[in-house]
Amino acid sequence: MTASAYIARILGPILVIIGLGLLLEGETFRAMAGEFLRSAALVYFSGVATLAIGLAILNVHHLWTRDWRSVITMFGWLFVIGGIFRILAPTLVQRIGDSFIAHQRWPIMGAIITLALGAFLSVMGYRDIWEGKRRVHHRASAVKSSGAASRSAKRPRRKSGETRSGSYRA
């Protein structure tokens, strides 16, 4: 499995669940966001966590291609930038967040965008399973490689100067 598929398999379902939560409980999410933004400590801590996640993504996946994998790289950069802003300018983040959640359509628009991104990443991450392609399991590849190693270990080593036929060179 590629790093792109692995990250998409994690981010996709998380975004789908968050999007469903926003769709079903929009006002509850608005209240939670308001409580979150009132705590500078939570904004700061989420900045550290977001920065760490973004750096982790970019360390294993920094691809700019003309396909869906660039979305993963964009998420990594957005997490890094968002984390830096939360750490260095928590009051600015609080002001922007307050004005953002004050809009009446925030929960529904957030739900639509989050659901769409989550569904897209889930489909791309799990498409090998849905298309019926078989994945190579780590145990199967380990067994194959250990079999080759055990066969080579059973052959006796030649003594120095000995040829393949078993005779010695002069």
URBEL-V120732 format. One record per pair of residues at least 6 apart in sequence whose C-alpha atoms are under 6 Angstrom apart, sorted by the first residue. I is the first residue (numbers start at 1). J is the second residue. Records with the same first field share a line. If there is no record, write none. Layout:
I=J ; J
//
This chain:
4=69
5=125
8=121 ; 125
9=122 ; 125
12=118 ; 121 ; 122
15=114 ; 118
16=115 ; 118
19=111 ; 114 ; 115
22=107 ; 111
23=108 ; 111
26=107
37=94
43=86
44=86 ; 87
47=83 ; 86 ; 87
48=83
50=79 ; 83
51=79 ; 80 ; 83
54=76 ; 79 ; 80
57=76
58=76
62=73
63=70
64=70
161=168 ; 169
162=168
//
